[in-house]
Every structure is written in C-alpha cells, then in structure tokens.
C-alpha cells in the first residue's frame, strides 16, 4: 500500500530532525501538494429542484477534495505520484483520511481540533444545471498552520511544490509567500493556484508558475476587469519584475494562455460535452506538473494540462480527468501564437 502518514500533535512534540529521519525511510515523491482547506465532496442528483418539497437524491458519491488534494489525485490517475500535505480533524477528518487511503495517495496529515468540512454538489436533471454548495473552511490555529511549514521543510528533496485552494480562517494571507521562501531554499519549483490577497502576497515573494484566470490576473494588475488581448502584456510585466517564471492564464472552455519572457501561446481544446467543471482547474495543474516531472518542455506540459482540464469537464459530479480522455484530447488541440 502506497499510503503513509505522520500525524503531528504539536510543535513542541515534533522536531525537524525527527521528521527528516522519518521521511528518509520512505521512497518520497518529488511532487508535494499542500491543502489548507480540504473537504469531502458529496455529489448527487435530483429529478428537479423544487422549493419547499422533500427531494429524493440519487445515491451520493463521496470523494476527498480540495485544491492540492485534487492535484495529487489527478497526478495519480495520470500515472505519477504526489505526496499530499493536508489538515484533518474530527470524525469527518477520519473519513476523509480513509477516502484518500482508498486511492493510495501518499499523505502527511496535520491533525486539527476542528472537523474537516464537507461540500455538496447537486445536479438538477430537469435543467442539467449544477449547484455547488461550499461550506466554510475549517479554522486552523497558529500551531496547526505552522506545522505545514515544518512538514515541508523536513522533506529531503522536493522538485515541485504545489499550493492550491482557498485559505481557511486563522491562516495568514502571507502563508503562500512563506512557502515560496521555503521553496527557494529547497531549490523547488513553487506553483500557486489561489486568488485574492493570498495570491498577491505569493506574487510579491516570487514563484515559479502562476495559474490565474482573467479575473484574478486583472486583480493582480489593479484593474476591475481584463480582456483576453490584454493578458499577455500584463503577464509579461509580472514576469519581467521577477515575480514568476511562467504564467498559465485559464480561460475556461477556451483553454489557456501560456506566457513566459519569450513564449505567448493560446492552447484551445476541441469542443466536448461538458458535464461538470468541478476539478477542471486542478486537473489542468496536475497535467502540467506530471508532464514537467517526466522531463517534458513547459509548452508540452501546458498543452497536456489543458487536455487534462478539458477531460475533467466530460465527467459528472466531482470526478477528475481520465488519462485516456486527456491523451486523446491533447492530439486535437489548436495552438495559436500571440
């Protein structure tokens, strides 16, 4: 079984040297994901959404979720291995750990006092509309969120460090900036997929790769909105300041734009039947990192990431990309230089 875990009780009980000794006894993944706000995703469907009525739901599907968790799970589906660092608490936390163990995802578990949250995704079959109910993030204490930093620093060798998802109450907005500093010391490539002030703090420190959508990129530029044709110049400005080496701007069904100091390319996927957008962004990140870890070029990696993100939309509920779908889609992409 691939799963292993360490549950950190308190900063006083665990020291960095003992964590290092623990990790050296395992064959560690060079890919590590971080999720401060994991959740159990419950997806189901109803015949029609009618107010004030008792509605019968289909048998629900329960999956471990949250940005970095989904990235690690998608990498596993593609044939790679990623270690997931995440917080977990209460009875829901124990069940979350069980769900992840069933998928054989290597895990470093930060035990918390508060319950792990749950999200609900409901498909209205009469309209084919999907409703996504996200519960509040589980608050983390200072001791708890600091243990993420200790865990990352204790890993002997990390090639790719991915921080994805929102921050729960109690976690400082500069946490991704703190992780960026650690990644630099470890000579690891730090990839950030978040939004708001946490994204701004990370950019101020500097990262390897950013994956904003047009709205998030506009916020970074201090603009209320952004047109697609403006994205390249704004991304290049951020790159020129040394804030990131590359940017992948997500454009939904239209694909994504890869921008570096010498590359600007839009990758457009073929039209597919879209059943759910849950996990599409995480699948994109997984595809990019998986290809990079295989020694592929950044351009090829982003193309495969777009294929993975598109493949995820073909599935219902919270299901992530399927490798066979991504491998077909990547051969049908349209590439346009900007």
Secondary structure, DSSP 8 states (H G I E B T S, - for coil): ------B---TTT--HHHHHHHHHTS---SEEEEESS-EEEEEEEES---TTS-------EEEEESHHHHHHHHHHHHT---EEEEEEEHHHHHHHHHHHHHTT--EEEEEESS--EEEEEEEETTTTEEEEE--------HHHHHHHHHHHHH-S--SEEEEES---TTS-TTHHHHHHHHHHHHT-EEEEE--HHHHHHHHHH-EEEE--BHHHHHHHTT-S---GGGHHHHHHHHHHTTSEEEEEEE-GGG-EEEE-SS-EEEEE---------TTHHHHHHHHHHHHHHTT--HHHHHHHHHHHHHHHHTSSTT----HHHHHHHGGG-EEEE-
